[in-house]
Amino acid sequence: MVEGILNVNKPRGMTSFAVVSLVRRLTGVRRVGHAGTLDPIADGVLPICIGRHATRIVEYLVDARKAYRAVIRLGVATDTYDSEGEVVATSDPSGVTRAQLETALRSFVGEIQQVPPIYSALKYQGQPLYRYARAGKTVPLKARTVAIYRLKLLNFESPLVEIEMECGRGAYVRSVAHDLGEGLGCGGHMEGLTRLRSGPFLLEDAIGVEELEEVARNDAWQEVLSGVDRVLESWDAALLGEEHTIDVRQGRPLVLTPARPEAAEVAPDTLCRAYSEAGAFLAILRYRGEGRWRPEKVFAAL
């Protein structure tokens, strides 16, 4: 069974689900999933996990940092917070200065409270919020803590603002666009969005849909796959001997001695990746204290 992750450059106007369906058709693999939905209005990096082991990695990709480039139009607010929604308010943004804009953008950096868009896939009482919005129903929208690590102003030619943003899980660029407009007193919405990075996967390395179709026709799509463990490359790694390799493959806990004395202090619930002496990716291990590690997910059976 082929396992791996495909770094796809999703085109604007195509849904993330449509990309998954295309990959299923081109590869013939049924177990396929994406890590982090991109709205149809957006383009850029969409990691596609192919195979049983790869889809078990999705949660770590969803948690990984993302980077975006966005265009915000000031002076027009919409109900979806993007250009596909209905206009709900307009105002003249010509009085907004670059200095005001830069000050406003700085207020979004760090751990902030962000209200998600009503047109989103977040759920309320078991149903996605967008279903309530489409039915004209009002539901309470609770602010959530999200992390924005970097927010850079790339260009400002009123009424258009171009930014680059690095954020953690759950942060909506659309909400930043809306809230920025509100803070400046003129309204605003997101006009365009490109995902530049998702975890270790970069836009400049992504494969376009047309190129993917071509390599599939040549039966060479497996050559553009990244390994399942690529997602975890920033974690510490454990190299296991034969006895420990057998323990992990059978799901048994094990005691490991760190190679470096300074690595002896490990926080409980720390995760690491484990490999056999031959270099095969074996498992994700979770630290349980006193040198004990428990296999969290095993990727290599006996």
N, C-alpha and C positions, 0 to 999 in steps of 0.2 A: 504494500500500500504506500502510495506517495504521500509524504507529509511535508508541509512547509508553509511559508507565508509569502504572498504575492503583494508587492508594493505597487498598487494601481493608481494612476493619475486619473481620478474620476472627472469626466467632462461636465461642464455646467449644463443643466437641463436634464440630466440623467439621475434617477434615484439610486441610492446605495443598494437597495434591494435588486434593482435591475442589473447592477454590476455583479452582484452575487449570482444571479440567474445566468448571466452571460458566462461567468467563470465555470459554473456547473456544466453548462452546455459545451463549452470548449474543451474542458478537461475530462468530462465524463465522471467526475468525482461528485458524489451526492453530499458528503459531509463538508459543507462550506459555510463559513460565516464571516461577517465583517466586524471590525473592532472600532466602534465609534461612528455613528451615522453622520453623514454629510447631507445637508438639505439639497434639493435639486438646484437651488440658486447658486450653490457653492461648487467649486472645483478643487482639485488637489489631492493630497495623499489620503488614500483609503486602503489600509492593510486588509487583505483578504486571507483568512486562515483556511488552509486546505488540508483535509484529513482529520481523523479522530483526535490524534494527539495535538495537532495545531489548534483545533477549536477549543481545547482545554486551556489554552494560553490566553484566550480572548480577554479574560478579566484583568490580566496584568497590562495588556495594551490599553484597555479602557482607562486604567488608572494612570497611565503614563502621561507625561507633559505633552502638550500640543502647542504648536506655533501657527499663527495665522497672519495673513495680510488682508486688510479689509478697507473698503471704501465706504464712507459714511456721508450721506447727503443731509446737510442741515436745512432747517426751514420747513420740513415736511415730516409729520409723524404718521405712522400707519398702525393698524391694529395687529399686524403680525411682527412689527418692528423691522420689517425688510421691504424690499421693493415689490414683492408679490402681493402685499396686503392692500386693504382699502385705506385711503387717506382719511384720517380722523381730525387733523389740524394742520394749519399752515401758518407760517410767520416769516417775517423778513430777517434773514440771518446776516445781512450785510454789515451790521455793527459789531459782529464778533471779531475780535483781534486774535492774532497768533498767540500773544502772551496770555490772553484769557483762555484760549484753547489748551495751551500747554499746562496751565495751572489746573484746569478742570481734569485733564487726563491723569495728572499725578495723583489725584484723589482716588483713582481706581486701582492703584498698585498696592499689593499686599493682600492680606486676608480681609475681604469685604463682605458685606451683606448684599446679596443680589436677588431680586425678584425675577423668576423665570418668565418667559413669554407665555401668554395663555395659549398661543398656537405652538405647542411643543408636545413631545411624546411622554413627558412626565405624567405620572398617574395620580388621580384623586379618586378615592373610593373604587379602585380597581379599573378605572377607565382613563385613557389618555386625555390630557387637558384639551387637545385640539377638537375632540369630539364635543365637548361642552361648548367650546367657542363656536363651532359650526352650527350647533343647535340653538345658539343665542342664549345659552344659560350662563349665569354668573356663578363662579366658584371662588372660594378664598385662595389667594395666592400668597404663600408664605415665603419670606426671604430665607435664603440659604447662605451658609458661609462657603465662599469659593476663594481660590487663590489665584491672583494674577501676579506673575513674577516679573513681567516686563511689559511696558506699554510705550512704544516709541512713535512719535509723530514723524511720518515720512514726508508728507507734502500737504500743503493747505492752499487751495485756490478756491475761495468761497464760491459756491456753497459746499464744495467737496473736500473731505478730509480723508487722507490716506494714513493708516496706522499699521503697525506691526505689533502683535500681542502674543505673549507666551503665558500659558495658563495651565491650571490643573483640571482635574475632573469636575464636570458639572458647570463650568463657566460658559455662559452664552455671550458670544460676540454681539449678537442682536440686542441683548439687554444693555450692553455697554453703549451701543449706538443710541438706543432709546434714552437711556439715563443721561448720556452726555448732552443730548439735545435738550432734555428737561432742565439739566443743570445750567445750561447756557441761556435758557429762557426762550429758545426758538424752535424746539422740537428737532427730531432727527430720526433717520432710519438707516439700516444697513443696505447699501446698494449692490455691493459685490463682496465675495469672500473666497479666499484661496487658503487651503490648509498647506502650510509649508513643511510641517513635521508632525509625526505622530510617533512618540517614543524614539527609537533609533532610525526610523524610516524617513527619508528626506525626499522632497519634491524633485530635486535634480536627479535622483536615482530611480524615480517611479516610471513605470511602463504605461504608455498610453493605450487606450482601448484598441485602436487600429493596429498598433504594433503587437498587442497581445493576440489579436485574431490571426496575425501573420505567423507568429511563432507557433501558435496552436495548429495552423494548417501544415506547418513543417514538422509537427510532432516534437517541438523543441521547448515547450512551455516549462518543462521541469527544470531547464537550465537557468531560468530567471527566478526560481524560488530561493528564498532565504531559509535557513534552518530554523526549526521551532525555537531553539534556545537563543536566537538573535534578540528576541524581546527582552531577555534577562541578562544581557551582556554587561550591564552596569553592576550586577550583584557579585558578591564573592562566590568563588567556586571551590568545591571539594573534589579532590582526586582520590578515588577509592580503590583499595586493593581488592583482590579476588574475593576474600571472605566477606568484606563489607558490601561488595557489589551484589553478592548473592542475597545478603540480608535485605538490601534495599529492594531488589527485584521481588522479594517475597513479602515486602511491606513491613519488615521488622525494624524496630528502632535500633540505633547504633550510637556508640560513643566515639567521638572524633577528637583527636589532639591537634590543635592549631599548629601550622607550620611556623608561624611567627609568634613570639611571646606577647607582643602588643595586641594580637588578635584574640587573646584569651578572654577578654571582657566582651561578652556578646549579650545583647539585650534579649530578653524573652520574646519569643514569637518572630525573631529574625528569620528571614528566608534566605536560602542559598541554593545554587544549582550544583548537581553532583554528576561526575563523569567517571567512567571506568578508566583503567590504565590505558586502554586502547583508544580512548578519546570519545567513546559513545556517550551521548547525553542520556543519563539514567533517570533523574528524578529532581523534584523540588523538595528540599528538606526544610523543616521548621524546627527552630531551637527550643528545647524544653527545659533548659537549665542543667547545671552540673555536667556539662559536656555532652548531654544527650540530645540527639537529633531524631526527629520522627519523619518518615517519608510522607509528604503532603500530597504529592501527585507523582505517580510512577509512570515513566514513559518507555521503559524497556522491560518486557516480561522475560521469564526464563525460556 
